[in-house]
Amino acid sequence: MITEQFERGSIGRMRLHVLPTKRFKTFSLSLFVGIPLTESRATSVALTPFVLRRGTSSYPETISFREHLDDLYGAGFGFDLYKRGDYQIVQMRLDIINDRFVSSEEPLLKEAIRFLGEALTSPALDNGHFREKYVEAEKRTIAKRIEAIINDKIRYASERCTEEMCKDEPYRLLALGRKEELAGIDAASLYSEYRSWLSEAVIDLYVSGDTTLEEIESLAKDSFQLPGGSPVAYSEPEFRAPRVEPQTIVERLDVAQGKLNMGLRTDIGYASADYPALLVYNGILGAFPHSKLFVNVREKASLAYYASSRLDGHKGLLTIQSGIEIDNYEQAVRIIREQLAAMKEGSFAPEDLERTKAMLSNQLRELQDSAFERIAFDFNNVLSGSNRTGESLLQDVTSVSPEQVTAAANRVGLDTIYFLRDRKEAAANG
């Protein structure tokens, strides 16, 4: 049993979360910057970290920026961009070896935090705004990434199902923003948006390693040049009820294989006491190879190339993804709906319940072996206002009863059926 706990503090607008531990040979740093997902700023927020990774005030050229990471014994630096609940979140990560294992002139943790602070708050500038060449290059990068989603029909169908289900909610937006808005962004306007982003965002710095909260407070104070103010917290997302009658959206493109996706809604969120039962429900339904969707849609009926379900506990959404022969659409919809009905009736085998709990338990135990996974787990608490630990969720999952799974199933409702198919018969049938 792991007894190490995160210690909390703050520096100005930034909250600090430090996990003092000697279990790892590295320091793991994660910086989360979150802001409400909105149509007006999603594209500029998405573009910002791509530009920030190109250079800082001390290392304005991208090559010198990367060479400095090599000088820090090959420190790993990267970022992610995603949406959680109703927020668009940029995560910067830095992994650097502990000084005890190398001979370094400067304390490497100090250098790591200085580098991360500069990457976020002291970017390379020309004439008081971002460098034009970096902005234009990264606009092309984002455009290519959005195009890649369109070309990846599995991902495209998943995004389109969400877009249709949440058509009047911010969650419909891509975390990458909108390709058509990129042309209207220049270095000066993006820098202005960046300054607003820093002054309004929820900012959390996580550090795991052989350190203390006091040391991180001191280092962060010298390294982050943030606008003034006090820390702000994440707001609860809006959880909506499913449509009374599910909507069906059929889209036609040049595809050989149909993509059948379904969007479901629940009022159970990550912070809810019923969340462990919802996790188990999703596991039995479609998260694992023994799940109902995999066995009944793919294996027994041979209708799907893949069939699975995925849960977003921060927004109360559950999505089903399957790839089918286009002519099998009606049969696949019927069998998937039968699985949903069976879960509501409590019709699942005891061994499937136990197998699901065992697989979830293994995932939760493995999480403890990675500093970044422990950080991600704790950030889910910060994001949702809950105070779970890996150990408490493990215990809760293990003790979920069949009745609790059935109760959770009855709080999940089908909202949207989305089918991506070929263009055949389009002229005749519309």
Salt bridges, closest charged atoms under 4 A:
GLU4 OE1 - ARG374 NH1 3.01
GLU39 OE1 - ARG172 NH2 2.47
GLU39 OE2 - ARG178 NH1 3.24
GLU61 OE2 - ARG131 NH1 2.86
GLU61 OE1 - LYS133 NZ 3.75
ASP80 OD2 - ARG93 NH1 2.83
ASP86 OD1 - LYS315 NZ 2.81
GLU111 OE1 - HIS68 NE2 3.65
GLU111 OE1 - ARG114 NH2 3.34
GLU118 OE1 - ARG114 NH1 3.47
ASP126 OD2 - ARG131 NE 3.51
GLU136 OE2 - LYS139 NZ 3.18
GLU138 OE1 - ARG53 NH2 2.92
GLU138 OE2 - ARG54 NH1 2.86
GLU147 OE2 - LYS179 NZ 2.50
GLU159 OE2 - ARG155 NE 3.13
GLU163 OE1 - ARG160 NH1 2.91
GLU164 OE2 - ARG160 NH2 2.90
GLU164 OE1 - LYS167 NZ 3.41
ASP168 OD1 - ARG240 NH1 2.87
GLU169 OE1 - ARG240 NE 3.77
GLU169 OE2 - ARG265 NH2 2.61
GLU169 OE1 - LYS315 NZ 3.15
GLU180 OE2 - ARG178 NH2 3.14
GLU181 OE2 - ARG178 NE 3.09
GLU200 OE1 - ARG41 NH1 2.92
ASP204 OD1 - ARG15 NE 2.81
ASP204 OD1 - HIS17 NE2 2.71
ASP210 OD1 - LYS22 NZ 3.48
ASP210 OD2 - ARG100 NE 3.64
GLU238 OE2 - ARG240 NE 3.02
GLU251 OE1 - ARG160 NE 2.86
ASP254 OD1 - ARG423 NE 2.97
ASP267 OD1 - ARG411 NE 3.00
ASP274 OD2 - ARG411 NH1 2.69
GLU299 OE2 - ARG298 NH1 2.46
GLU338 OE2 - ARG334 NH1 2.93
GLU354 OE2 - LYS357 NZ 3.63
ASP369 OD1 - ARG23 NH2 3.64
ASP378 OD2 - ARG8 NH1 2.72
ASP415 OD1 - ARG243 NH1 2.49
ASP415 OD2 - ARG265 NE 3.26
ASP422 OD1 - ARG421 NH2 2.91
GLU425 OE1 - ARG421 NH2 3.74
